[in-house]
Amino acid sequence: MEQRLDSLETARQTLPPQPFPPTEKVTEYGPTDAGLVELLLNPGIPSEGRGLDKTVDLLLQHISPAIADSAGPRYFGLVVGGATPASLVADWIVSVVDQNAILHSPRAMSGYSVIKDLAMRMILDLFMLPATMNILDEFAQHRVLQASDDIDFRALTTTGSTASNVMGMAAGRQWLGIHDRRIDYSQEGYDGQVVVVTNMAHATVWKAASILGIGRKQVVEVPKMGMDIEGNETDFENVVKEQKRAGKSVLVFLSFGEVNTGIFPRNTYRIADICENNNAYLHIDGAFGIYARCSPKYSHLAVGLERAHSITACGHKWLNVPYDCGFFIYRSHLEKSILEPIFSSSAAYLPSTDSGPSHPMNISIENSQRFRALPVWATLYAYGRDGYQKIIDENCRYAKTLFDWMRNERPDLYTVLTEECPLNIVVFAQKLTPELEGMPEGEAKTQVLSKRNAELLKRINETGVAYFSPTVWEGRPAIRAAISNWRTTVEADWEPVRTMLEQQASINV
Ligand SMILES: *Cc1c(COP(=O)(O)O)cnc(C)c1O
């Protein structure tokens, strides 16, 4: 934190002079709380601006210390990532130049479009997806992996995986309208005939269905579709066929890296075949799971990705760029045929692109956009494939260390709730006391477990040694650790966490 404050000080010194003279010069402040209390006692916009100095001092001395530093190596809540130094510098530049990344125009936009295309190509490269570049034609011969007309991906930045999932669902619906129902939904409006079939999906899949007017109830979950039991792709096939018989079109939303456990579908190729045979659209939500493809140790988990029509990937999670950043990855031929009809925003003062790459504002949700590709480019350029492989490997090794320790060394204190730890997530609970174990399953037991779990989590987090977040796994209240920060290492961060976990679970309450 201290280092970050120093950097903030540096940033502050580079800021342009304040436009208004400060109304007062305050040099001394009370303790952190007092500063915040003062703000709370005087809510609302000040009638006269307080000036840059006072504001920056408040920011540095009172506000930032009160904000959880979730960029640290032992913040295991959510899948929070962090911010690499290269991405942080780039992100500051983005704020300073304040580019509106709305158009695609390599020559006129002095670097922005070129960097965006380079960054997106690097992202496709990182995930081992075949791609041509949508950069200037003269560079287009440089190919990442051998792309064919069929399998050729492009990527764009979004505000995160939620936005990418909304885009995936919108694209899937439009595609099904055109290819399965002969209706252009972007023009005619939606007839309610699409169902979303999914497996162990992230909550944002239902959110996307709600935003788009498909409806949460039209999301059909096939439990563990292809996830753990060999051969239960058949369940999936039956559901798809049943929906087709009922006259529906099927949009498949496949979870690639389940958020509580990090588990993957066992047979994505088979699922993709079933989609193809039933004219279904396949979107893969690989928010963080897609990063398994960065390492030869884990890439076997994430095979078959290239069979998707479109893909969600996160930026602010495992890529470790600042919030907010996600990626929407799509087959290039969908850009003009599917994305533009949905997302184009034509106005007289905005140029159109009938040929050549589409403008970002015409193929994504926002018109005005932050130049999110710059931190992405900077971090991939600075650390390379090798650097990212190391981050992924070390984060997964940390998760496995935690998993093995709980399972093999301290099963008397903790119970891990999954059989495997395939990637970077561990879901666990305190070992049940014999008396709890004996309780009949039901509401009363769940309540006790919930309370115990919340208490343990509170104690753990209050130590300040590490931070975890709560979850419920197969009905059981649990604690979840997702290791996703570039600085986390087994060497530096395991012993203190092990000792703390041992102490906190040994306390009798
Ligand atoms: C985190 C996550 C999301 C939502 O992403 P945001 O970046 O928080 O919008 C969606 N799907 C999966 C699998 C995720 O892990």
The ligand as an SDF file (V2000), in Angstrom:
LIG
                    3D

 15 15  0  0  0  0  0  0  0  0999 V2000
  -16.6580  -13.3960  -12.9010 C   0  0  0  0  0  0  0  0  0  0  0  0
  -17.4390  -14.1690  -13.8570 C   0  0  0  0  0  0  0  0  0  0  0  0
  -18.4620  -13.5680  -14.6100 C   0  0  0  0  0  0  0  0  0  0  0  0
  -18.8440  -12.1220  -14.4120 C   0  0  0  0  0  0  0  0  0  0  0  0
  -17.7690  -11.3320  -14.7180 O   0  0  0  0  0  0  0  0  0  0  0  0
  -17.5860   -9.7990  -14.3280 P   0  0  0  0  0  0  0  0  0  0  0  0
  -16.2480   -9.5180  -14.8730 O   0  0  0  0  0  0  0  0  0  0  0  0
  -17.6610   -9.7620  -12.8410 O   0  0  0  0  0  0  0  0  0  0  0  0
  -18.6570   -9.0290  -14.9800 O   0  0  0  0  0  0  0  0  0  0  0  0
  -19.1120  -14.3510  -15.5370 C   0  0  0  0  0  0  0  0  0  0  0  0
  -18.8070  -15.6470  -15.7060 N   0  0  0  0  0  0  0  0  0  0  0  0
  -17.8530  -16.2700  -14.9730 C   0  0  0  0  0  0  0  0  0  0  0  0
  -17.5630  -17.7190  -15.2130 C   0  0  0  0  0  0  0  0  0  0  0  0
  -17.1290  -15.5530  -14.0360 C   0  0  0  0  0  0  0  0  0  0  0  0
  -16.1790  -16.1480  -13.3150 O   0  0  0  0  0  0  0  0  0  0  0  0
  1  2  1  0
  2  3  1  0
  2 14  2  0
  3  4  1  0
  3 10  2  0
  4  5  1  0
  5  6  1  0
  6  7  2  0
  6  8  1  0
  6  9  1  0
 10 11  1  0
 11 12  2  0
 12 13  1  0
 12 14  1  0
 14 15  1  0
M  END
$$$$
